């Protein structure tokens, strides 16, 4: 069972699980609800990629994911579009990685949920990591 506890008190708003507490809001050190949603998408997507690599008994390369999105102006202001900008570091099979991204997009439950209301796009960049000797 999934469970989060949210608390809304004059001294602050929090989201709490058995593993962490996150401050909700607009102040320094706090996150907006849509920050959490886009962060959840990035995390879910990464862990889906990780599972794909683990099933193939391969090591997942270092990855950075930047998620951007735009909310609609009309109420309810659901997401209109979301883009995942994925940078892969190191030597990887680019064709295979792109295929894994497509698979992850289908199997990541948060990606699938958001795609019901928003246009989802992905950009993938490959960056070689220079050796320490250079």
ABEGO torsion letter per residue (X at the ends): XBBBBBBBBAAEBBBBBAABBBBBEABBGBBBAAAAAAAAAAAAAAAAAAAAAAAAGBBBBBBBBBBBBBBBABOBBBBABBBBBBBBBEBBBAAAAAAAAAAAAAABAAAAAAAAABBBBBBBBBBBBBBAAX
